[in-house]
Amino acid sequence: MVDALGIAVIGFGWMGRVHTQAYSRVRHHFPRLPLRPELVTVAEEVPGRAEEAAERYGFTTATRDWREIAADPRVRAVSITAPNFLHREIGVAMAEAGKHVWVEKPVGLSGEDARAVADAVAKAGVRSAVGFNYRCAPAVESARDLIAAGELGAVTHVRVRLFSDYAAHPDGALTWRYERARGGSGVLGDLASHGTDLARFLVGDIASLAADTAVFVPERARPAGATAGHALASGGAPGPVENEDYVNCLLRFASGARGVLEACRVSVGEQNNYGFEVHGTRGAVFWNFRRMNELRVSRGTTYQDQPVSTVYVGPGDGEFAAFQPGAANAMGYDDLKVIEAYRFLRSIAEGEPYGATLTDAVRAAAALDAMAESAERRGWVDLPAT
Ligand SMILES: NC(=O)c1ccc[n+]([C@@H]2O[C@H](COP(=O)([O-])OP(=O)(O)OC[C@H]3O[C@@H](n4cnc5c(N)ncnc54)[C@H](O)[C@@H]3O)[C@@H](O)[C@H]2O)c1
């Protein structure tokens, strides 16, 4: 008999839907999971949106007030998929109420917010997961395994890039993402957070960094009503963009490796161009999210003119076998969230962490704070040792 685990989702925009679908699918892919998530309730402030989500996805109840969830004994685990400014308040309240939390990146507006949620989770003894989905891609796990096994020799340098056009349109609405008070940082929290987690996941802790940031679209139109995702709002009254569109950052890893992380949300012609290149003394590995199930690998002892092969990930890589029976049957973005859900629920069932947790969020947030500080004072910043 598999125990049921009551789930609540708070904030039903893009990520609310993706988390909900991940809970619905997780046992299809991981039938041995000793917990059965049950969609109990959904909270959403836009009138009608929670009811519509309940109707479509099968939550038992819907509410406009997330605070009701802290007191709801049916709920044992919560997805926090509301905008960044709510992560801290909701995360701390849910942990204090004894609920396990799966919170979207970047976990609040700053490193201090991420630490507050991490402290509340640790104090309450509940489990956590953080939405660093790209590290769940089987190809990324396979790259990490190659690096850890020394197949590339010693890692020398790394490039991580996250270019997107989601904010490139001049009519892109001035949503919470562009405000300090509700979004915090801009592309730092939105995309560089993923890049920082990937860099740490592959190469280890970042010791110091030097960053430069820029705003390229300084004004946007205020939306007339509720938004979700990356809405357009032509004709609205213009308002200022308060956070950065672009970051370029030099990294020094604790291992001595060097790196470059570049992220931009206004890159015309770049649709989710996310990826990395990791170079070592004997080889290299390349990954591009748009070809998520492939790795390009160069290894051997030739050094110069050493060939690069394309490897299609397969059932031996990461959690690929839970989705497809053979290499080159493609997995997609939503599958990464199913893996995240699996690791979150498994950590609840077994009482130990699997996948990215709030500890990873705190480390990534510390690097993002350091990038902001470095850009502000135009110099290198050391990160606290872990
Ligand atoms: N892991 C990823 O790849 C990824 C991708 C996109 C967004 N995110 C993160 O997910 C979070 C949400 O992003 P999104 O793209 O889904 O945003 P979104 O704007 O599409 O959705 C946010 C939802 O929260 C709702 N909301 C706002 N205030 C609320 C409140 N007080 N109570 C309940 N609901 C409230 C909004 O009405 C909206 O429906 C952000 O923290 C973002 O950084 C992660």
PDBQT file of the ligand as one rigid body, heavy atoms in Angstrom, charges set to zero:
ROOT
HETATM    1  N1  LIG A 401      12.847  26.574 -13.278  1.00  0.00    +0.000 N 
HETATM    2  C1  LIG A 401      12.552  27.257 -14.357  1.00  0.00    +0.000 C 
HETATM    3  O1  LIG A 401      12.984  26.941 -15.469  1.00  0.00    +0.000 OA
HETATM    4  C2  LIG A 401      11.638  28.457 -14.225  1.00  0.00    +0.000 A 
HETATM    5  C3  LIG A 401      11.034  28.988 -15.359  1.00  0.00    +0.000 A 
HETATM    6  C4  LIG A 401      10.170  30.088 -15.203  1.00  0.00    +0.000 A 
HETATM    7  C5  LIG A 401       9.959  30.617 -13.945  1.00  0.00    +0.000 A 
HETATM    8  N2  LIG A 401      10.591  30.094 -12.856  1.00  0.00    +0.000 N 
HETATM    9  C6  LIG A 401      10.350  30.655 -11.512  1.00  0.00    +0.000 C 
HETATM   10  O2  LIG A 401       9.024  30.280 -11.124  1.00  0.00    +0.000 OA
HETATM   11  C7  LIG A 401       8.399  31.344 -10.414  1.00  0.00    +0.000 C 
HETATM   12  C8  LIG A 401       7.108  31.721 -11.150  1.00  0.00    +0.000 C 
HETATM   13  O3  LIG A 401       7.423  32.057 -12.464  1.00  0.00    +0.000 OA
HETATM   14  P1  LIG A 401       6.325  31.914 -13.644  1.00  0.00    +0.000 P 
HETATM   15  O4  LIG A 401       7.077  32.052 -14.920  1.00  0.00    +0.000 OA
HETATM   16  O5  LIG A 401       5.470  30.726 -13.427  1.00  0.00    +0.000 OA
HETATM   17  O6  LIG A 401       5.532  33.268 -13.364  1.00  0.00    +0.000 OA
HETATM   18  P2  LIG A 401       4.044  33.625 -13.762  1.00  0.00    +0.000 P 
HETATM   19  O7  LIG A 401       3.916  35.096 -13.681  1.00  0.00    +0.000 OA
HETATM   20  O8  LIG A 401       3.651  32.900 -15.037  1.00  0.00    +0.000 OA
HETATM   21  O9  LIG A 401       3.176  32.943 -12.594  1.00  0.00    +0.000 OA
HETATM   22  C9  LIG A 401       3.155  33.434 -11.279  1.00  0.00    +0.000 C 
HETATM   23  C10 LIG A 401       1.746  33.213 -10.743  1.00  0.00    +0.000 C 
HETATM   24  O10 LIG A 401       1.714  33.530  -9.350  1.00  0.00    +0.000 OA
HETATM   25  C11 LIG A 401       0.494  34.221  -9.112  1.00  0.00    +0.000 C 
HETATM   26  N3  LIG A 401       0.545  34.977  -7.856  1.00  0.00    +0.000 N 
HETATM   27  C12 LIG A 401       1.036  36.240  -7.646  1.00  0.00    +0.000 A 
HETATM   28  N4  LIG A 401       0.842  36.602  -6.354  1.00  0.00    +0.000 NA
HETATM   29  C13 LIG A 401       0.224  35.562  -5.744  1.00  0.00    +0.000 A 
HETATM   30  C14 LIG A 401      -0.264  35.340  -4.428  1.00  0.00    +0.000 A 
HETATM   31  N5  LIG A 401      -0.132  36.262  -3.454  1.00  0.00    +0.000 N 
HETATM   32  N6  LIG A 401      -0.871  34.157  -4.143  1.00  0.00    +0.000 NA
HETATM   33  C15 LIG A 401      -1.022  33.221  -5.121  1.00  0.00    +0.000 A 
HETATM   34  N7  LIG A 401      -0.601  33.371  -6.398  1.00  0.00    +0.000 NA
HETATM   35  C16 LIG A 401       0.028  34.534  -6.699  1.00  0.00    +0.000 A 
HETATM   36  C17 LIG A 401       0.320  35.096 -10.344  1.00  0.00    +0.000 C 
HETATM   37  O11 LIG A 401      -1.002  35.570 -10.466  1.00  0.00    +0.000 OA
HETATM   38  C18 LIG A 401       0.717  34.118 -11.452  1.00  0.00    +0.000 C 
HETATM   39  O12 LIG A 401      -0.378  33.347 -11.899  1.00  0.00    +0.000 OA
HETATM   40  C19 LIG A 401       9.418  32.476 -10.350  1.00  0.00    +0.000 C 
HETATM   41  O13 LIG A 401      10.064  32.414  -9.104  1.00  0.00    +0.000 OA
HETATM   42  C20 LIG A 401      10.399  32.168 -11.471  1.00  0.00    +0.000 C 
HETATM   43  O14 LIG A 401      11.725  32.615 -11.182  1.00  0.00    +0.000 OA
HETATM   44  C21 LIG A 401      11.402  29.009 -12.976  1.00  0.00    +0.000 A 
ENDROOT
TORSDOF 0
